[in-house]
Amino acid sequence: MTPIIISIAAFIGVAAFVGGVAVMFRSGVESSVEDRLEVLTSNKTAAALEMEKKEKSLLARPLDDAPGLIEEFFSQFLNVRPILQQADVDLSPVRFIIISLGLSLAGAATAVFSGLPIWSAPLAGVCLAGCPLAWALFRRQSRAKAFAKQMPEALELVARALRAGHSLASGFQLVQSEMKPPISREFGRVFEEQNLGVPFEEALEHLAQRVSNMDLRFFVTAVVLQRQTGGDLAEILDKIGTLVRERFKIHGQIQALTGEGRLSGIVLLALPPVLFVTMLKLNREYVMMLFDDPMGQQMLAVGIILQVLGALVIRKIVNIKV
């Protein structure tokens, strides 16, 4: 029992240390919009304000740079800031990592107190620690799909606004007021940024960074080129909208053709875990041989590896890019 207590204490100590360091280093940092407002409301230029920031004392600089330091440390291993931005999750990277560490601690403690072998505690901790990241990735994917479905209608709306004599910024405002999230929120953010003094091309580039969508990249490139060289932007937007609609039609046909393969993959991948839980409920001693016996541990490891490889192969077969 002593090794178990020591392992739990060490895990709690490390998690508390990391969480305490993250909270200690956390402090408020002015956002890019706040920096732009400071430039607009003061008589100083952006270069002068930047020079003032660089000339701060050495005692104040660590406090100001602390969130950047902690995020830079985690970005070397897992840069979650772009994922959180694209998923529209209102959490800072530090808080997100603290939540993951808390879930990791809960998973390890549950594995230990449920009577499983001691080596299963880190495995359970890693699995639960990855749940927030998996949720953020799922939310980002769902949001990207919703944005892609709204893209043709938004492009046509902007094109009609241009033909009616409105400016491109007014077209973005029209999308913000007439359409639903997520595209209304993203286009509205571009409109607000350019109202605050951000160059329109830079605001569009920020939009392309927040939303990973190839059609949106085409749209941003077309707008930037049109503003530099001229041309009929409304006609270009109509062509991009038609292209997006045709791509969705082909994608729907592919989904129908690969539906059987995707369903077979789901059944094959879900069968071993469901069977394991069922046998654990019916005959616990029989299943525990996989954890107690060395041969059972090797079989379990090989089974997990083959399960992961099978999932990757099935995904490669049914995932056809359009």
C-alpha positions, -999 to +999 in steps of 0.1 A: +000+000+000+030+023+006+041+025-030+005+034-040+004+062-015+038+075-026+028+075-062-004+094-055+014+119-033+041+125-060+015+129-087-005+154-066+027+173-058+038+176-094+003+186-105+000+212-077+034+226-086+026+230-123-008+245-115+007+269-089+034+281-113+008+286-140-015+307-117+015+326-104+026+336-139-008+345-151-016+382-154-035+405-177-020+414-210-034+440-234-050+424-265-043+436-300-076+456-300-066+473-268-033+482-283-050+497-314-073+517-291-044+530-272-028+542-305-060+559-316-068+576-283-032+589-277-011+613-296+017+588-299+024+565-327+025+527-325+063+528-328+065+552-299+043+530-277+063+500-286+095+518-277+080+527-243+072+490-237+108+480-245+122+507-222+104+494-191+125+485-161+139+451-156+118+447-124+085+453-143+094+433-174+092+398-159+057+405-146+045+418-180+061+390-199+051+361-176+020+349-196+041+349-227+068+329-210+045+302-197+026+299-230+059+299-249+071+270-227+039+250-234+040+259-271+072+240-275+053+208-268+016+216-275+005+249-289-032+250-280-038+287-286-047+283-324-069+253-315-088+273-289-092+302-312-105+281-341-128+262-317-141+295-303-134+284-267-132+312-242-103+298-222-067+309-220-041+282-229-029+282-193-064+275-179-069+249-205-037+231-195-047+234-158-080+217-165-062+189-184-038+184-154-068+182-130-085+156-151-052+137-153-050+136-115-086+125-112-080+096-137-049+084-120-066+085-086-096+066-099-075+039-115-055+034-082-085+033-059-105+010-082-080-018-077-063-017-111-026-023-113-004+006-104+010+010-140-026+017-152-027+050-132-005+070-157-024+055-186-057+066-171-043+100-164-031+105-199-064+094-214-084+118-192-059+146-198-065+143-235-103+146-232-103+185-232-081+185-262-103+160-280-133+181-271-116+212-285-107+194-317-142+181-321-156+216-315-132+231-340-142+205-366-179+211-361-175+248-362-154+246-394-181+224-411-208+249-401-187+278-414-181+260-447-218+254-452-225+291-447-197+302-469-215+302-503-245+322-490-222+347-473-202+352-506-234+357-526-247+382-499-214+402-501-216+401-540-251+415-540-241+442-516-213+452-539-236+453-569-260+475-549-232+501-545-221+492-509-185+489-499-168+456-490-168+465-453-206+471-455-210+437-471-192+422-441-215+441-418-245+428-437-233+392-432-229+399-395-265+412-391-283+388-415-266+354-409-261+331-380-229+321-362-202+311-367-198+331-400-217+361-387-193+364-357-162+360-378-172+385-405-184+409-378-150+407-362-133+417-394-157+446-397-150+457-361-112+454-366-111+476-397-133+501-378-107+502-351-080+511-376-066+477-386-059+475-424-086+455-441-060+431-457-046+424-422-081+418-408-088+393-435-055+376-428-066+373-392-099+357-404-080+332-424-059+323-394-088+318-371-108+297-396-090+269-414-109+267-446-095+265-482-125+283-497-120+312-473-083+314-483-094+317-519-118+345-509-091+364-489-066+360-517-092+373-543-101+403-521-064+412-515-056+410-552-087+429-563-078+458-539-043+459-553-050+454-590-087+462-594-114+441-611-150+429-607-150+415-572-187+406-573-182+383-602-153+367-585-173+361-554-201+345-574-176+321-590-161+311-557-196+305-543-205+283-572-173+264-568-180+258-531-215+246-538-202+221-564-176+209-540-203+202-514-223+183-539-194+160-547-186+156-510-221+144-504-218+118-531-186+106-516-201+104-481-229+083-495-205+059-513-182+055-482-211+052-457-208+014-455-171+015-449-174+041-421-202+021-404-181-010-406-151+008-391-172+021-362-185-014-354-151-030-356-134-004-335-162-003-308-165-041-305-133-049-284-138-022-258-175-031-254-166-068-251-139-060-226-164-040-204-190-068-206-165-095-197-152-073-168-188-072-155-195-109-159-162-125-150-137-101-135-111-127-126-109-139-162-103-104-175-078-095-148-054-121-163-047-095-190-033-073-163-017-098-139-001-123-162+029-112-183+016-129-214-017-112-209+000-078-206+018-084-239-014-095-256-032-064-243-004-041-256-004-057-290-042-055-292-042-018-284-015-012-310-034-031-337-066-013-327-049+021-333-034+009-366-067-004-378-084+029-370-058+048-390-061+025-420-099+027-420-098+065-417-073+067-446-096+046-468-129+064-461-115+099-458-114+112-494-106+149-498-125+169-524 
